[in-house]
């Protein structure tokens, strides 16, 4: 390892990560340090991957810690949306250089966040690139009875969300950066319990207006805007009108909380009912008894 320099070599970074990953789940046969990881499982396996790119998903002013937490939650949210439990993470870092201070802070925060979920870092890759990007691949598992999918909503289902909306959107609007690590809402046992009673589930990554149709299929819905919980900084903002706050909350994206439909009462798990499914094939957003017009959410290529 280049101990005196300000940058890691690839081997130096690998050695640092290896020194930090000291605990190993019994299901991990081979972890960091070989050509590939080897795991064993007797349940259904769920796999997902996400990439965070500088200039698109974060900016140079964002801290390594906040980027690490966002990278972690963006993939882990997909596992929870499928009714699973995250077990393993593969990390790929593409960067112009491996700045030692940045890497140490990023890895330490990532491992801290993974410990919340008892999720193990089992391997990954580094590559030189003109632009910094982080790719996280998360592997989870679930029993057949736990698995949940999109487009299973039925007429009369209530629509719920698991946390306030607009956290990332208001931070980017007010401060031009993503939230700090301690401002993200992490998943917990309550989300698993709620999903067991849900007919369909999705994580809100592209904004409510973009993601809700994906679980409704051919169904429609009434969404009561004033029922939507807002991030406290968004709710208390003096710079935005009430309509602007709600518009930002439902179109901003990257909330990474779960949206569920269910005939059951999910408020017992801390979820908030914001609407109800119907057979209209249209989604109607209502604010103060009037139709609320809103644009689309986040789109990568439109």
C-alpha positions, -999 to +999 in steps of 0.1 A: +000+000+000+011+035-007+009+047+029+026+081+024+007+091-008-027+108-009-041+082-033-047+045-030-034+020-055-061-006-064-043-032-042-041-006-014-078+001-015-085-037-015-063-042+015-079-014+034-114-028+027-103-063+036-090-050+069-123-034+077-145-064+069-137-087+098-171-104+104-184-131+080-218-146+078-218-184+077-235-183+043-204-166+028-181-194+016-156-170-002-157-132+003-133-104-006-100-113-020-107-140-046-119-137-083-155-139-072-176-144-041-193-176-032-225-177-012-251-203-003-288-199+002-319-221+006-344-193-001-354-173-032-326-151-044-333-114-053-307-094-072-306-057-080-280-031-091-279+007-092-253+033-104-247+067-089-229+091-113-212+124-105-231+152-121-263+132-123-270+117-089-245+137-068-222+167-071-186+174-061-198+193-030-215+162-017-195+144+011-182+108+007-205+098+036-237+111+019-228+095-014-221+062+004-255+062+022-273+071-010-255+043-029-264+018-002-301+028+002-308+030-036-301-007-040-313-020-007-347-003-012-352-026-043-347-057-021-372-045+005-397-036-023-396-072-034-403-084+001-368-095+007-340-091+032-306-077+019-277-100+026-247-092+004-234-062-015-209-059-044-193-025-048-177-010-080-159+023-079-150+040-112-129+071-107-101+092-121-081+084-090-086+067-056-082+096-032-073+080+001-092+104+023-123+102+002-122+063-001-116+058+037-146+081+045-168+065+019-160+029+029-164+036+066-198+051+061-209+023+037-199-004+062-217+015+089-249+016+069-246-020+058-243-030+095-278-016+101-291-043+077-267-071+087-257-069+050-221-080+041-197-064+016-184-095-003-165-081-033-165-056-061-143-039-086-123-007-093-116+010-126-101+042-138-127+065-153-130+102-163-160+105-141-167+092-106-194+066-105-205+041-078-223+009-087-238-012-059-252-047-066-272-061-037-283-097-033-312-105-009-333-135-002-369-142+008-392-171+012-419-176-014-446-162+009-426-130+015-421-121-022-440-090-034-444-077-070-458-047-089-491-045-107-510-066-081-532-037-068-569-043-067-600-021-067-605-007-032-569-011-020-556+017+001-524+034-010-497+039+016-462+054+018-436+046+045-419+079+051-421+117+044-414+127+007-392+154-006-360+149+014-336+148-015-356+173-036-356+200-009-319+196-002-310+199-038-332+229-043-321+248-011-284+236-008-276+221-042-265+188-026-279+155-014-288+150+023-262+141+049-260+104+060-280+110+091-310+125+072-319+095+052-347+072+065-334+036+068-356+005+064-365-016+094-386-046+106-418-025+102-413-024+064-411-061+062-442-065+084-462-041+063-452-057+030-465-090+042-500-075+041-495-056+008-509-066-026-482-046-044-451-027-035-426-004-051-398+019-039-402+055-048-370+063-067-383+084-096-410+103-077-446+093-067-461+105-100-437+083-120-437+052-098-473+049-087-486+039-122-461+010-121-480-008-093-515+002-104-513-015-138-547-009-155-562+005-123-566+042-114-565+060-080-575+090-060-545+106-043-552+131-015-522+154-017-527+170+017-524+135+033-488+131+020-462+136+048-435+161+038-399+162+049-397+187+077-373+211+058-397+211+029-428+215+051-412+245+069-397+262+039-407+299+036-396+301+000-422+277-014-460+279-015-481+249-004-486+238-040-449+241-048-441+220-018-464+192-027-453+193-064-417+190-054-425+161-030-443+140-056-421+147-086-386+152-070-377+115-067-350+096-048-371+092-017-364+055-016-393+048+007-419+021+000-453+027-016-478-001-010-514-010-018-534-031+007-569-038+019-554-040+054-546-011+078-508-004+075-508+026+098-500+002+126-465+000+110-460+037+107-473+040+071-495+068+060-526+063+038-525+088+009-551+074-015-573+046-027-572+024-058-602+024-082-611+010-117-610+044-135-576+038-153-567+074-143-548+088-113-564+118-099-544+140-075-566+161-053-556+191-032-582+211-012-611+195-032-595+206-065-576+187-092-539+191-087-520+192-119-484+179-118-457+171-142-438+138-146-411+126-121-374+118-128-365+104-161-330+094-171-332+098-209-363+119-216 
